[in-house]
Amino acid sequence: MKKYNLIVLAGHTHWNISVFGTTFSTQTNSSTSSGFYAFYDRSELVACYPIERTIISSIEDADE
């Protein structure tokens, strides 16, 4: 299990968020150059955030 520490940007503010999961992937659309990070716990989707508004600030090992 990993702990993904994120900074999510929204207008003039931002949120610090932690997501727990085993893996993440990027999903992109080549015709619009937009996409999102998808975070999974084993095969279950736990969270999605837009790539253009999300910074993965760190990835840590987390106890299960």
Backbone torsions as a table, in degrees:
resi	resn	phi	psi	omega
1	MET	NA	139.0	177.9
2	LYS	-118.2	153.6	173.0
3	LYS	-112.3	115.7	179.4
4	TYR	-98.5	115.9	178.1
5	ASN	-94.4	120.6	-173.9
6	LEU	-118.9	152.1	167.3
7	ILE	-117.5	117.2	-179.2
8	VAL	-106.1	121.0	-176.4
9	LEU	-91.7	137.3	178.8
10	ALA	-147.7	100.2	179.4
11	GLY	62.2	-121.3	-178.5
12	HIS	-96.2	12.8	-179.0
13	THR	-134.7	176.6	176.8
14	HIS	-153.2	162.2	176.7
15	TRP	-125.0	140.2	170.6
16	ASN	-95.8	121.5	-174.4
17	ILE	-130.4	143.8	172.4
18	SER	-115.2	132.1	178.2
19	VAL	-120.4	132.8	178.3
20	PHE	-104.0	130.3	179.7
21	GLY	-169.8	173.4	-179.8
22	THR	-92.8	-29.9	-179.6
23	THR	-149.3	167.1	168.9
24	PHE	-143.2	158.9	177.0
25	SER	-142.7	165.5	175.0
26	THR	-108.3	138.1	176.1
27	GLN	-118.4	121.5	-177.9
28	THR	-128.8	157.9	175.7
29	ASN	-115.3	110.2	-173.9
30	SER	-65.3	-26.9	-178.1
31	SER	-77.7	-24.3	179.9
32	THR	-115.1	-6.2	-177.1
33	SER	55.7	28.2	174.7
34	SER	-108.5	164.7	179.2
35	GLY	-179.4	-174.5	-179.0
36	PHE	-147.9	156.5	170.1
37	TYR	-87.5	132.0	176.8
38	ALA	-114.9	124.2	-178.8
39	PHE	-106.7	133.6	-175.1
40	TYR	-125.5	145.1	167.1
41	ASP	-109.4	104.8	-168.5
42	ARG	58.6	-113.4	179.5
43	SER	-106.3	5.3	-178.2
44	GLU	-95.5	127.6	177.5
45	LEU	-69.8	128.2	-179.9
46	VAL	-113.2	-24.3	-179.9
47	ALA	-165.8	152.5	174.4
48	CYS	-137.0	139.8	176.7
49	TYR	-140.6	143.2	-179.1
50	PRO	-66.9	134.8	-178.3
51	ILE	-59.0	-43.7	-174.5
52	GLU	-70.3	-9.3	179.9
53	ARG	-123.0	14.0	-175.1
54	THR	-130.6	132.6	174.6
55	ILE	-114.7	125.1	172.5
56	ILE	-86.8	103.4	-174.0
57	SER	-79.4	-31.1	176.2
58	SER	-165.2	158.7	175.7
59	ILE	-128.8	125.6	-177.4
60	GLU	-122.9	152.2	169.9
61	ASP	-73.5	137.4	179.2
62	ALA	-126.5	144.8	176.6
63	ASP	-69.7	145.2	178.7
64	GLU	-86.2	NA	NA
